[in-house]
Amino acid sequence: MRAFAVAVLTLFMVSGVALAEGAEGPKFDPGRHMRVSEVKVGMKGYGLSVFKGTKIERFDVEVLSVLKHFNPKYDVVLVQCKGANLEHTGSIAGMSGSPIFLKDGTGKERMIGAFAYGWPLMKDPVGGVQPIEYMLEIKRHIKAVTQSAAGATAKRGLVSAPRRWVASDSMFLPGMTKPPRNFPLASMESMKPNPRLGMEDDAVGKLRPLATPLMTSGLPSKVLSEFEPLFRAYGLVPLQAGGISGVGTTNPSAEAKLEPGSVLAIPLITGDVEMTAVGTCTEVQGPYLVGFGHPFNNEGPVSLPVGAGEINAVIANLMTSFKLGAITKTYGTLYADETVGVAGKIGEIPRTIPINVKVAYTDGSGERSYAFQGAWHRKLTPLLSTAAVMAAVTGVHDLPEHHTLDYDLNVEFDNGQKVRVNNTDVDASAAALFLAIGSPMIAASDNPFEEVAVRKIDGTVKITPESRSAEILWMNAQKLKYRPGETVKAFVNYRPFRGEESILPIEFELPHDLQDGKFQFVLSGWEQYLSDEQGSKPFRFSAENTKEMFAVLRDISAIRHNALYMRLVRQPDGVAIGRAAMPNLPGSRRQVIMGAGRSNTTAYVSSTTKSMPMEMVMNGNAQLELTVEKEDRVETAGGKVIKKEGAVLQKLDEPKLGPKAKTELPAAGGPETAPEP
C-alpha cells in the first residue's frame, strides 16, 4: 500500500511540474475575444482569409445558431457567409482557422473563433465556428512526462509490471487478415479526425471539420493516386500544386507574415518533392499562434515546422472547394495538435530528417540522386518517407508495368539503432513499399517502451524493366522414407513469369537427433515462411524492451524475398523464455520449465529451416510428408518385424527433363540457413 502511495505521489509531482512548465501560450483577452456565452442569433460580423496570393480579404458573416455540445463539452457557432465569392464556392478546404469577428452589444467587433466546419454540396455558404476561448486553452506540453515519471519511480525502488511488444501490434505482416489497430487504413473513419468531405456513407448530412489540403509538387499524378487512400486515412486531401520555392529566397512573397487570416502552412517534406498542409492562422499573441479550429491529426504534443504561405487559386468544386497554395517561409514550431485546433510558437524551427536516395536504371536511363528533408511525425513520417522514395523511383519516368525493384535503404534512429531495408520486390505498389520501408518507423514510434524518432534515411534503388518472379508448382522427392541425418533430395517444378516451366534440384539435410515419426516438409516463398515463423515461433516476434524490439525489426527486414525457404516441421518440443529459444527438450524438462510460473515462457513447435538464394521472387508453396525411422523395418505376413539395415522401401526416379524443361541451379553461394526472426 505504501509503495502504491509513493507511486501516485511521484506521478502527481511530475505532472505538476509539467503543468507549471506547460502554462505558456496565448491567453484569452476579454477586450479582443468573445465567449460563446455572449453569442446571440442574428449577430453580424466578418471573417478574414487569403483567397489569392498573400492578401487577407474580408467576408461577411451572420450567426444562425449555437450548436450546444457539438463536441464533448464544446459548442460550435453556426454562421452564414457572404462575399469573397463564397456564394459560389461554399466553404473551402484551406479556410480552416479563418478568424471570425462579431459585433457585440456595444458595437465593438471581437473575435469569436475560427471558421472550421462545413457540409459538402451546400447551396448556401454555411459553416461552423470553433470558439476562440477553447483554442486559447491549448498549452505547450512536456512530452517527457511519462519518461520522467518512470525514472522517478525507478529511483524509489518501485517495480512496474513488465511491458511486452508484439510485431503484429504495429506491423502488417503476411498471414494477418487485418492491419493493427493504429496502422493506416485499419479503420478509415477512426483515422480521419479531419476527414475529407465526400459522398461516402451519410457524409452529406454531417457538419464535419473542413479537410486539410496537402499541397504536393514533384510527385507524379500516378504515384499521388496510389498514395491517396493512405493520406486520406490521416484526414489529408493530396492535391497537385506547384511549389513556390520561397523558402530561404529573396522572393517578395517570402515576407508574408503570420497574422490573423494569413495562410498557415505546415511543410511536411521539402526538397525534390514538396508536401505542405495548408490552413489559416486564427490568432497571434507575441510569439504564440493558434489556427485551423480543428485537429490536424489530433496527436496532442507534436514538433512540426510551421510558416506562412501563398495561395495560387481557389478551385470551386461541387463536392468540396479547395485552395491551392504552398509555403513561402518557415517561422517556427507547431507544438500542439488538439481537438479544437493547433498551436505553435514563432522562433526555433524543429530539425528535419534528411532523406537521400540514389536511383539506378538498368534500361540505359542512367543514375540520379534525390534529396529531401522530412518533418518528424509519428504517423506521417513513415508515409511521407515512402512517398519520397517512390517519387525518386519515378523521377525519370513511370515504373514499367512489369518491373523489379532492388532496394537497399538504411534507416537510422535517434537512439543509435539502425534497420537495413535491403530486398527485392516485383511490380511493387506504393502499399508494398510502405510496408517494407514504413513499418520499422511505425513500430519505433508505436510501442509500449518509448517513441523513437527517425534521424536519417539513405540508400539506393535499382530498377529493372522485367518481372523477376516465379510460381512454385509442385515438388517431387526421390524417396519419402529417411533415417536421421540423411539428405532429402528433391526437384521443384516452377514457372517464371512469362517463362517456360523449369525444374530446380534442392537438398535438405535432416537433423541427426530426429525421432521416429512422420514430419511435414514445406517449400515456400518468403511470405509463407514469415507467416509460418510467426505461428510456430511467436517468441521471436515479441520484445520486452526497445533493444529487443529493434532486433526483431532487423530480423524481419533480413528475410529475403528472392529466396526459396525449406522447413521441416518437428514436434511441439520447444520452450522459449523471452526471445531465448530451447528447442528439442525432453518432455520432463519441458514440463519443469513450463511449470516454473514465468509469464514470458512460451511453448512452440520446433522446426529446422534453410534458405536458397534465387534470382527471382518466389511465390506459392509445395509440401511432402516424410517418414523418419532410425532403422528400416519390414513387416512379414506372419506379423513379425524384421529389421533390415539399408533397405530402400520407396524410390522415385529422377524426373526426365523434357524439351520444355530446364534445370536451374541456385545462385552463387548455395543453400544457407534461413534467417530466424
C-alpha positions as CSV (number, residue, x, y, z in Angstrom):
1,M,0.0,0.0,0.0
2,R,2.8,2.4,0.9
3,A,4.6,1.7,-2.4
4,F,1.3,2.5,-4.3
5,A,1.0,5.8,-2.4
6,V,4.6,6.7,-3.3
7,A,4.0,5.9,-6.9
8,V,0.8,8.1,-7.0
9,L,2.7,10.9,-5.3
10,T,5.5,10.6,-7.8
11,L,3.2,10.9,-10.8
12,F,1.4,13.8,-9.2
13,M,4.7,15.7,-8.5
14,V,6.0,15.1,-12.1
15,S,2.6,16.0,-13.6
16,G,2.6,19.2,-11.5
17,V,5.9,20.3,-12.9
18,A,4.7,19.6,-16.4
19,L,1.5,21.7,-15.9
20,A,3.6,24.5,-14.5
21,E,6.0,24.4,-17.4
22,G,3.2,23.9,-19.9
23,A,1.3,27.0,-18.8
24,E,2.9,29.2,-21.5
25,G,0.9,30.1,-24.6
26,P,-1.7,32.7,-25.8
27,K,-4.3,33.8,-23.4
28,F,-8.0,34.9,-23.6
29,D,-8.4,38.7,-23.7
30,P,-11.9,39.9,-23.0
31,G,-11.3,43.2,-24.7
32,R,-10.4,41.4,-28.0
33,H,-12.1,38.0,-27.7
34,M,-15.7,37.0,-27.2
35,R,-17.0,34.0,-25.3
36,V,-19.6,31.7,-26.8
37,S,-22.0,32.5,-24.0
38,E,-22.2,36.1,-25.3
39,V,-23.2,35.0,-28.8
40,K,-26.8,35.7,-29.9
41,V,-28.7,34.7,-33.1
42,G,-28.6,37.4,-35.7
43,M,-25.2,38.9,-34.6
44,K,-23.3,40.1,-37.6
45,G,-19.6,40.5,-38.3
46,Y,-16.8,39.5,-40.7
47,G,-14.1,36.9,-41.3
48,L,-10.6,37.1,-42.6
49,S,-8.8,34.7,-45.1
50,V,-6.5,34.6,-48.1
51,F,-8.1,33.7,-51.4
52,K,-5.3,34.8,-53.8
53,G,-1.6,35.5,-53.1
54,T,-0.9,36.7,-49.6
55,K,-3.6,39.4,-49.4
56,I,-6.0,39.0,-46.5
57,E,-9.6,39.6,-47.5
58,R,-12.9,40.2,-45.6
59,F,-16.1,38.3,-46.0
60,D,-19.4,38.9,-44.1
61,V,-20.9,36.5,-41.6
62,E,-24.2,36.3,-39.6
63,V,-24.9,34.0,-36.7
64,L,-27.6,31.4,-37.4
65,S,-27.4,29.4,-34.2
66,V,-25.2,28.0,-31.4
67,L,-24.9,24.2,-31.5
68,K,-24.6,23.1,-27.9
69,H,-22.2,20.3,-27.0
70,F,-21.4,19.7,-30.7
71,N,-18.1,18.2,-29.4
72,P,-17.9,16.9,-25.8
73,K,-18.3,20.0,-23.6
74,Y,-17.6,22.2,-26.6
75,D,-20.2,24.3,-28.5
76,V,-20.0,25.4,-32.2
77,V,-21.3,28.7,-33.6
78,L,-23.2,28.2,-36.9
79,V,-22.8,31.2,-39.3
80,Q,-23.8,32.1,-42.8
81,C,-21.1,33.7,-45.0
82,K,-21.4,36.3,-47.8
83,G,-18.8,37.9,-50.1
84,A,-15.4,36.8,-51.4
85,N,-17.2,34.6,-53.9
86,L,-18.3,32.2,-51.1
87,E,-21.9,32.2,-52.5
88,H,-20.3,30.3,-55.5
89,T,-17.6,28.2,-53.8
90,G,-19.3,27.4,-50.5
91,S,-16.9,26.6,-47.6
92,I,-13.4,26.0,-48.8
93,A,-10.8,23.4,-47.7
94,G,-7.9,25.6,-46.5
95,M,-10.2,28.2,-44.9
96,S,-9.9,26.2,-41.6
97,G,-8.8,28.7,-39.0
98,S,-10.1,31.9,-40.7
99,P,-10.8,34.2,-37.7
100,I,-14.4,35.3,-37.3
101,F,-15.3,38.6,-35.6
102,L,-18.8,39.6,-34.3
103,K,-20.1,43.0,-33.2
104,D,-21.2,42.9,-29.6
105,G,-23.9,45.0,-27.9
106,T,-21.6,48.0,-27.5
107,G,-20.8,47.9,-31.3
108,K,-17.2,46.6,-30.7
109,E,-16.0,43.8,-33.1
110,R,-14.4,41.0,-31.1
111,M,-13.0,37.6,-32.3
112,I,-15.4,34.7,-31.6
113,G,-13.4,31.9,-33.1
114,A,-12.2,30.1,-36.2
115,F,-14.2,29.0,-39.3
116,A,-13.6,25.2,-39.1
117,Y,-16.7,23.1,-40.1
118,G,-18.9,22.7,-43.2
119,W,-21.1,20.4,-45.3
120,P,-20.4,19.1,-48.8
121,L,-22.7,20.0,-51.7
122,M,-24.0,23.1,-49.9
123,K,-26.3,25.5,-51.8
124,D,-25.5,28.3,-49.3
125,P,-22.1,29.0,-47.6
126,V,-22.9,27.9,-44.1
127,G,-20.3,26.7,-41.7
128,G,-19.3,26.1,-38.1
129,V,-17.0,28.3,-36.0
130,Q,-14.7,26.9,-33.3
131,P,-14.9,29.3,-30.3
132,I,-11.6,31.1,-29.6
133,E,-11.9,30.6,-25.9
134,Y,-11.3,26.8,-26.4
135,M,-8.5,27.4,-28.8
136,L,-6.6,29.7,-26.4
137,E,-6.7,26.9,-23.8
138,I,-4.2,24.9,-25.8
139,K,-1.0,24.9,-23.8
140,R,2.5,23.7,-24.6
141,H,3.0,20.1,-23.2
142,I,6.2,18.4,-22.0
143,K,6.5,15.2,-24.0
144,A,8.8,13.5,-21.5
145,V,6.3,13.4,-18.6
146,T,5.9,9.6,-18.8
147,Q,9.7,9.0,-19.0
148,S,10.3,11.3,-16.1
149,A,7.7,9.6,-14.0
150,A,9.2,6.3,-14.9
151,G,12.7,7.4,-13.9
152,A,11.5,8.9,-10.6
153,T,9.6,5.6,-9.9
154,A,12.8,3.6,-10.6
155,K,14.8,5.8,-8.2
156,R,12.4,5.0,-5.4
157,G,12.8,1.3,-5.9
158,L,9.3,0.7,-7.3
159,V,8.8,-2.2,-9.8
160,S,6.4,-1.7,-12.6
161,A,4.6,-4.5,-14.5
162,P,6.6,-5.8,-17.4
163,R,5.6,-4.4,-20.8
164,R,5.6,-6.5,-23.9
165,W,5.6,-5.6,-27.6
166,V,4.5,-7.9,-30.4
167,A,5.3,-7.2,-34.0
168,S,1.7,-7.6,-35.1
169,D,0.7,-4.8,-32.8
170,S,2.3,-2.2,-35.1
171,M,3.3,-4.1,-38.3
172,F,1.0,-5.5,-41.0
173,L,2.7,-8.9,-41.6
174,P,1.9,-11.7,-44.0
175,G,-0.8,-14.0,-42.8
176,M,-2.6,-11.2,-40.9
177,T,-6.3,-10.8,-42.0
178,K,-6.4,-7.2,-40.9
179,P,-3.9,-4.5,-40.1
180,P,-3.0,-3.4,-36.5
181,R,-5.4,-1.0,-34.7
182,N,-3.2,2.1,-35.3
183,F,-2.0,1.2,-38.8
184,P,-3.0,3.3,-41.8
185,L,-6.3,2.0,-43.4
186,A,-7.0,-0.1,-40.3
187,S,-10.2,2.0,-39.8
188,M,-10.8,4.7,-42.4
189,E,-13.3,6.6,-40.3
190,S,-11.4,6.5,-37.0
191,M,-8.2,7.5,-38.7
192,K,-9.7,10.7,-40.1
193,P,-10.1,13.4,-37.4
194,N,-10.5,16.0,-40.1
195,P,-11.9,13.7,-42.9
196,R,-12.5,14.7,-46.5
197,L,-16.0,15.9,-47.1
198,G,-17.4,13.4,-49.5
199,M,-20.4,11.4,-50.6
200,E,-19.3,8.3,-48.6
201,D,-21.9,6.9,-46.2
202,D,-24.1,9.8,-44.9
203,A,-21.5,12.5,-45.2
204,V,-23.9,14.9,-46.8
205,G,-25.9,15.2,-43.6
206,K,-22.9,15.7,-41.3
207,L,-21.3,19.0,-40.2
208,R,-17.7,17.9,-40.3
209,P,-14.2,19.5,-40.0
210,L,-13.1,21.0,-43.2
211,A,-10.5,18.9,-45.0
212,T,-6.8,19.8,-44.8
213,P,-5.5,20.2,-48.3
214,L,-2.0,18.7,-48.7
215,M,-0.2,20.6,-51.5
216,T,2.2,18.4,-53.4
217,S,4.8,19.2,-56.1
218,G,7.3,16.9,-57.7
219,L,5.1,13.8,-57.2
220,P,3.8,12.2,-60.4
221,S,0.0,12.0,-60.6
222,K,0.0,8.2,-60.9
223,V,2.0,7.9,-57.7
224,L,-0.2,10.5,-55.9
225,S,-3.2,8.4,-56.8
226,E,-1.6,5.3,-55.3
227,F,-0.9,7.2,-52.1
228,E,-4.2,9.0,-51.8
229,P,-6.0,6.3,-49.7
230,L,-3.1,6.3,-47.3
231,F,-3.2,10.1,-47.0
232,R,-7.0,10.2,-46.7
233,A,-6.7,7.7,-43.8
234,Y,-5.0,10.6,-42.0
235,G,-7.5,13.2,-43.0
236,L,-5.4,14.8,-45.7
237,V,-6.6,15.6,-49.2
238,P,-3.5,15.4,-51.5
239,L,-3.6,17.9,-54.4
240,Q,-1.1,18.6,-57.1
241,A,0.2,22.1,-56.9
242,G,3.3,24.0,-57.9
243,G,6.0,24.7,-55.3
244,I,6.6,28.5,-54.8
245,S,10.2,27.9,-53.7
246,G,10.0,30.8,-51.3
247,V,11.9,29.1,-48.5
248,G,15.2,30.8,-47.9
249,T,15.0,33.0,-51.0
250,T,14.5,36.7,-51.6
251,N,11.1,36.2,-53.2
252,P,8.8,39.0,-52.0
253,S,6.2,36.5,-51.0
254,A,8.6,35.1,-48.5
255,E,7.9,38.2,-46.4
256,A,4.4,37.1,-45.8
257,K,3.7,37.3,-42.0
258,L,1.8,35.0,-39.7
259,E,-1.1,37.0,-38.5
260,P,-4.9,36.5,-38.1
261,G,-6.3,35.5,-41.5
262,S,-2.9,34.7,-43.1
263,V,-2.0,31.3,-44.7
264,L,-0.8,28.8,-42.0
265,A,1.4,26.3,-43.7
266,I,3.0,23.1,-42.3
267,P,5.8,21.8,-44.6
268,L,5.9,18.1,-44.1
269,I,8.6,17.4,-46.7
270,T,10.7,19.7,-48.9
271,G,13.4,19.3,-51.5
272,D,13.0,17.4,-54.7
273,V,9.4,16.8,-53.6
274,E,7.3,19.3,-51.6
275,M,4.3,18.4,-49.4
276,T,2.7,21.1,-47.4
277,A,-0.6,21.1,-45.4
278,V,-2.4,24.4,-45.8
279,G,-4.9,26.1,-43.5
280,T,-5.4,29.6,-41.9
281,C,-3.9,31.3,-38.9
282,T,-6.6,32.4,-36.3
283,E,-4.7,34.4,-33.7
284,V,-1.2,35.6,-32.9
285,Q,-0.1,36.8,-29.4
286,G,3.6,37.7,-29.2
287,P,5.4,34.6,-30.4
288,Y,2.4,32.3,-29.9
289,L,-0.2,31.4,-32.5
290,V,-3.3,29.2,-32.9
291,G,-5.0,28.0,-36.1
292,F,-7.2,25.5,-38.0
293,G,-10.0,25.4,-35.4
294,H,-10.0,21.6,-35.7
295,P,-7.2,19.0,-35.3
296,F,-4.5,18.4,-37.9
297,N,-4.1,14.8,-36.8
298,N,-5.2,15.1,-33.2
299,E,-1.8,13.9,-31.9
300,G,-1.5,16.1,-28.8
301,P,2.2,17.2,-28.4
302,V,4.0,17.5,-31.8
303,S,7.0,19.2,-33.2
304,L,6.4,20.3,-36.8
305,P,7.7,23.2,-38.7
306,V,5.2,26.0,-39.3
307,G,5.2,29.0,-41.5
308,A,3.4,31.4,-43.8
309,G,2.2,30.7,-47.3
310,E,0.7,31.9,-50.5
311,I,-2.5,30.9,-52.3
312,N,-2.4,30.3,-56.1
313,A,-6.1,29.9,-56.6
314,V,-9.4,28.7,-55.1
315,I,-10.8,25.8,-57.1
316,A,-14.6,25.7,-56.9
317,N,-15.9,22.1,-56.8
318,L,-19.4,20.7,-56.5
319,M,-18.2,18.3,-53.7
320,T,-15.8,20.5,-51.8
321,S,-14.0,23.6,-53.0
322,F,-10.3,23.9,-52.0
323,K,-7.3,26.3,-52.0
324,L,-4.1,25.6,-54.0
325,G,-1.0,27.0,-52.4
326,A,2.4,26.5,-50.9
327,I,4.7,27.6,-48.1
328,T,6.8,30.8,-48.6
329,K,8.7,31.0,-45.3
330,T,9.1,28.8,-42.2
331,Y,8.8,30.8,-38.9
332,G,8.7,28.4,-36.0
333,T,7.4,25.2,-34.4
334,L,3.9,23.8,-34.2
335,Y,3.8,22.2,-30.8
336,A,0.2,21.1,-30.1
337,D,-2.4,19.4,-32.2
338,E,-5.7,19.0,-30.4
339,T,-9.5,18.7,-31.0
340,V,-10.1,22.4,-31.1
341,G,-7.1,23.4,-33.2
342,V,-3.3,23.6,-33.5
343,A,-0.9,25.9,-31.6
344,G,2.7,26.9,-32.2
345,K,5.5,29.3,-31.4
346,I,7.5,31.6,-33.7
347,G,11.2,31.2,-33.3
348,E,13.2,28.0,-33.2
349,I,12.5,25.7,-36.1
350,P,12.4,21.9,-35.4
351,R,15.1,19.7,-37.1
352,T,14.1,17.8,-40.2
353,I,15.1,14.3,-41.4
354,P,17.5,14.1,-44.4
355,I,16.3,11.5,-46.9
356,N,18.8,10.8,-49.7
357,V,18.1,8.2,-52.4
358,K,20.2,7.2,-55.5
359,V,18.2,5.6,-58.3
360,A,19.8,3.4,-61.0
361,Y,18.1,2.3,-64.2
362,T,19.2,-0.9,-66.0
363,D,17.4,0.3,-69.2
364,G,20.1,2.8,-70.0
365,S,18.4,5.8,-68.3
366,G,21.4,6.3,-66.1
367,E,21.6,7.1,-62.5
368,R,20.1,10.0,-60.5
369,S,20.3,11.3,-56.9
370,Y,17.4,12.8,-54.9
371,A,17.5,14.7,-51.7
372,F,14.6,15.5,-49.3
373,Q,14.0,17.0,-45.9
374,G,11.1,15.4,-43.9
375,A,9.4,16.6,-40.7
376,W,9.2,14.1,-37.9
377,H,5.6,13.0,-37.1
378,R,5.0,9.6,-35.6
379,K,2.2,8.8,-38.1
380,L,3.0,10.8,-41.1
381,T,6.8,10.4,-41.5
382,P,6.7,6.7,-42.5
383,L,4.1,7.6,-45.2
384,L,6.0,10.7,-46.3
385,S,9.3,8.9,-46.5
386,T,7.9,6.2,-48.7
387,A,6.3,8.8,-50.9
388,A,9.6,10.5,-51.3
389,V,11.3,7.2,-52.3
390,M,8.5,6.5,-54.7
391,A,8.9,10.0,-56.2
392,A,12.6,9.3,-56.7
393,V,11.9,6.0,-58.3
394,T,9.5,7.6,-60.8
395,G,11.6,10.7,-61.3
396,V,12.7,9.9,-64.9
397,H,9.5,8.1,-66.0
398,D,6.7,5.9,-64.5
399,L,7.7,2.4,-63.5
400,P,7.2,-0.1,-66.3
401,E,4.1,-2.2,-65.9
402,H,6.3,-5.2,-65.2
403,H,9.4,-4.4,-63.2
404,T,11.7,-5.4,-60.4
405,L,13.0,-3.1,-57.6
406,D,16.2,-4.0,-55.8
407,Y,16.4,-1.5,-52.9
408,D,19.0,-1.1,-50.1
409,L,17.9,1.6,-47.6
410,N,19.4,2.3,-44.2
411,V,17.1,3.8,-41.6
412,E,18.9,5.4,-38.6
413,F,17.0,6.3,-35.4
414,D,17.7,8.9,-32.7
415,N,18.7,6.2,-30.2
416,G,21.5,5.0,-32.4
417,Q,19.7,1.9,-33.6
418,K,19.7,1.1,-37.3
419,V,17.5,-1.0,-39.6
420,R,18.6,-2.0,-43.0
421,V,15.8,-2.5,-45.5
422,N,17.5,-4.5,-48.3
423,N,15.3,-6.5,-50.5
424,T,13.7,-7.2,-53.9
425,D,10.1,-6.6,-54.9
426,V,8.3,-7.4,-58.2
427,D,5.8,-5.0,-59.7
428,A,5.9,-3.0,-56.5
429,S,2.9,-0.9,-55.5
430,A,3.0,2.1,-53.1
431,A,1.4,-0.1,-50.4
432,A,4.1,-2.8,-50.7
433,L,6.9,-0.2,-50.4
434,F,5.1,1.4,-47.5
435,L,5.0,-2.0,-45.7
436,A,8.7,-2.5,-46.3
437,I,10.1,1.0,-45.6
438,G,7.4,2.5,-43.3
439,S,6.8,-0.5,-41.0
440,P,10.1,-0.2,-39.0
441,M,9.4,3.5,-38.4
442,I,5.8,2.9,-37.3
443,A,7.0,0.2,-34.9
444,A,9.7,2.5,-33.5
445,S,7.1,5.2,-32.7
446,D,4.2,2.9,-31.7
447,N,5.4,0.7,-28.9
448,P,5.0,0.5,-25.1
449,F,8.6,1.4,-24.3
450,E,9.4,4.8,-25.9
451,E,8.8,6.8,-29.0
452,V,11.9,6.7,-31.1
453,A,12.2,9.2,-34.0
454,V,14.0,8.7,-37.3
455,R,17.3,10.5,-37.7
456,K,18.0,9.9,-41.4
457,I,17.3,7.7,-44.3
458,D,19.7,6.9,-47.2
459,G,20.2,4.2,-49.8
460,T,19.9,3.1,-53.4
461,V,17.2,1.6,-55.6
462,K,17.8,-0.3,-58.8
463,I,15.0,-0.6,-61.4
464,T,14.9,-3.4,-63.9
465,P,12.1,-3.4,-66.6
466,E,11.2,-7.0,-66.2
467,S,9.3,-9.1,-63.6
468,R,11.8,-11.4,-61.9
469,S,9.2,-13.7,-60.2
470,A,8.1,-17.3,-60.4
471,E,5.4,-19.5,-59.1
472,I,6.1,-22.8,-57.2
473,L,4.1,-25.6,-58.9
474,W,5.0,-28.8,-57.2
475,M,7.8,-30.9,-55.6
476,N,8.9,-34.4,-56.3
477,A,11.3,-36.3,-53.8
478,Q,13.5,-39.3,-54.7
479,K,12.0,-41.1,-51.7
480,L,9.8,-40.4,-48.7
481,K,11.4,-42.5,-46.1
482,Y,14.7,-41.5,-44.4
483,R,16.9,-42.0,-41.4
484,P,18.0,-39.2,-39.2
485,G,20.9,-37.3,-40.7
486,E,20.1,-38.3,-44.3
487,T,19.8,-35.7,-47.1
488,V,16.5,-35.1,-48.7
489,K,16.9,-34.8,-52.5
490,A,14.0,-33.3,-54.4
491,F,13.1,-31.5,-57.5
492,V,10.9,-28.3,-57.6
493,N,8.8,-27.5,-60.6
494,Y,8.3,-23.8,-61.0
495,R,7.2,-21.4,-63.7
496,P,8.9,-18.0,-64.1
497,F,6.8,-15.0,-65.2
498,R,6.2,-15.3,-68.9
499,G,8.7,-18.2,-69.0
500,E,8.7,-21.9,-69.5
501,E,8.2,-24.4,-66.7
502,S,11.5,-25.3,-65.1
503,I,13.0,-27.8,-62.6
504,L,15.3,-26.9,-59.7
505,P,17.1,-29.6,-57.6
506,I,17.2,-29.0,-53.9
507,E,18.8,-30.7,-51.0
508,F,18.0,-30.6,-47.3
509,E,19.9,-32.4,-44.6
510,L,17.7,-33.9,-41.9
511,P,18.8,-33.3,-38.2
512,H,20.7,-36.2,-36.6
513,D,18.5,-36.2,-33.5
514,L,15.1,-36.8,-35.2
515,Q,12.9,-39.3,-33.5
516,D,10.9,-41.9,-35.4
517,G,7.7,-40.5,-36.9
518,K,6.1,-38.5,-39.7
519,F,7.3,-35.0,-40.5
520,Q,5.9,-32.2,-42.8
521,F,8.5,-30.8,-45.2
522,V,7.4,-27.5,-46.7
523,L,8.9,-25.5,-49.5
524,S,7.7,-21.9,-49.9
525,G,8.3,-18.3,-50.8
526,W,9.1,-15.6,-48.2
527,E,5.5,-14.7,-47.3
528,Q,4.5,-18.2,-46.1
529,Y,7.9,-18.6,-44.5
530,L,7.4,-15.5,-42.4
531,S,3.8,-16.4,-41.6
532,D,4.8,-19.9,-40.5
533,E,7.6,-18.5,-38.4
534,Q,5.0,-16.3,-36.6
535,G,2.8,-19.3,-36.0
536,S,5.5,-21.7,-34.8
537,K,7.9,-19.3,-33.0
538,P,5.8,-16.4,-31.7
539,F,8.5,-15.5,-29.1
540,R,10.8,-14.3,-31.9
541,F,8.3,-11.6,-32.8
542,S,8.0,-10.1,-29.3
543,A,10.1,-7.9,-27.2
544,E,10.3,-6.7,-23.6
545,N,12.4,-3.6,-24.2
546,T,13.5,-1.2,-27.0
547,K,16.7,-3.1,-27.8
548,E,14.9,-6.4,-28.3
549,M,12.2,-4.6,-30.5
550,F,14.9,-3.3,-32.9
551,A,16.4,-6.8,-33.0
552,V,13.0,-8.1,-34.2
553,L,12.7,-5.3,-36.8
554,R,16.2,-6.2,-38.2
555,D,15.4,-9.9,-38.3
556,I,12.1,-9.3,-40.2
557,S,13.8,-6.9,-42.6
558,A,16.6,-9.5,-43.2
559,I,14.2,-12.1,-44.7
560,R,14.9,-12.1,-48.4
561,H,12.1,-12.0,-50.9
562,N,14.1,-13.5,-53.6
563,A,14.8,-16.9,-52.0
564,L,13.3,-20.4,-51.5
565,Y,12.6,-21.5,-48.0
566,M,12.6,-25.1,-46.8
567,R,11.1,-26.1,-43.4
568,L,11.0,-29.4,-41.6
569,V,8.2,-29.2,-39.0
570,R,9.1,-31.1,-35.9
571,Q,7.3,-31.9,-32.7
572,P,5.9,-29.3,-30.2
573,D,9.0,-29.8,-28.0
574,G,10.4,-26.3,-27.8
575,V,10.3,-23.8,-25.0
576,A,11.3,-20.1,-25.1
577,I,12.0,-17.7,-22.2
578,G,11.6,-14.3,-23.7
579,R,13.4,-14.5,-27.1
580,A,15.8,-17.2,-26.0
581,A,14.8,-20.5,-27.6
582,M,15.4,-24.0,-26.2
583,P,14.4,-26.5,-28.9
584,N,14.1,-30.3,-28.8
585,L,13.7,-30.5,-25.0
586,P,12.8,-33.9,-23.3
587,G,9.2,-33.9,-22.1
588,S,10.2,-33.9,-18.4
589,R,12.4,-30.9,-18.7
590,R,9.9,-29.1,-20.8
591,Q,7.2,-29.6,-18.1
592,V,9.5,-28.2,-15.4
593,I,10.2,-25.0,-17.3
594,M,6.6,-24.5,-18.3
595,G,5.5,-25.0,-14.7
596,A,8.0,-22.5,-13.3
597,G,5.4,-19.7,-13.3
598,R,7.2,-17.3,-15.6
599,S,4.9,-15.1,-17.7
600,N,7.4,-14.8,-20.6
601,T,7.6,-18.6,-21.1
602,T,6.3,-19.8,-24.5
603,A,5.9,-23.4,-25.8
604,Y,6.5,-23.7,-29.5
605,V,6.8,-26.3,-32.3
606,S,10.4,-26.9,-33.2
607,S,11.4,-26.7,-36.9
608,T,14.5,-26.8,-39.0
609,T,14.8,-24.3,-41.8
610,K,17.1,-23.5,-44.7
611,S,17.0,-20.9,-47.5
612,M,18.2,-21.0,-51.0
613,P,19.1,-17.6,-52.7
614,M,17.3,-17.1,-56.0
615,E,17.4,-14.5,-58.8
616,M,13.6,-14.4,-58.7
617,V,10.9,-13.6,-56.1
618,M,9.3,-17.0,-55.4
619,N,5.5,-17.3,-54.7
620,G,3.4,-20.3,-53.7
621,N,4.4,-23.5,-51.8
622,A,4.6,-27.2,-52.0
623,Q,4.9,-29.9,-49.3
624,L,5.6,-33.6,-48.6
625,E,5.2,-35.9,-45.7
626,L,8.4,-37.6,-44.8
627,T,8.7,-40.8,-42.6
628,V,11.8,-41.0,-40.4
629,E,12.9,-44.3,-38.8
630,K,16.3,-44.9,-37.2
631,E,16.2,-48.4,-38.7
632,D,14.2,-49.7,-41.7
633,R,11.5,-52.2,-40.8
634,V,9.7,-54.7,-42.9
635,E,6.6,-56.5,-41.6
636,T,6.2,-60.1,-42.7
637,A,2.9,-61.9,-43.4
638,G,3.2,-63.6,-40.0
639,G,3.2,-60.3,-38.2
640,K,6.9,-60.4,-37.3
641,V,9.0,-57.3,-37.8
642,I,12.4,-57.9,-39.4
643,K,15.0,-55.0,-39.2
644,K,16.9,-54.6,-42.4
645,E,19.9,-52.2,-42.4
646,G,20.0,-50.1,-45.5
647,A,16.7,-51.3,-47.0
648,V,15.1,-49.0,-49.5
649,L,11.4,-49.3,-49.4
650,Q,10.5,-46.5,-51.8
651,K,12.3,-44.8,-54.6
652,L,11.1,-42.4,-57.2
653,D,13.0,-42.0,-60.5
654,E,14.6,-38.7,-61.1
655,P,12.5,-36.6,-63.4
656,K,13.3,-36.7,-67.1
657,L,14.0,-33.2,-68.4
658,G,11.9,-32.7,-71.5
659,P,12.5,-30.2,-74.3
660,K,10.4,-27.5,-72.5
661,A,12.0,-28.1,-69.1
662,K,15.4,-26.9,-67.8
663,T,17.2,-27.2,-64.6
664,E,18.2,-24.0,-62.8
665,L,20.9,-24.2,-60.1
666,P,20.8,-21.9,-57.1
667,A,22.6,-18.6,-57.3
668,A,26.2,-18.4,-56.2
669,G,26.7,-19.2,-52.5
670,G,24.4,-22.3,-52.4
671,P,21.9,-23.1,-49.7
672,E,22.2,-21.3,-46.4
673,T,20.5,-21.3,-43.1
674,A,17.3,-19.2,-43.3
675,P,17.2,-16.1,-41.0
676,E,15.2,-16.7,-37.9
677,P,13.4,-13.6,-36.8
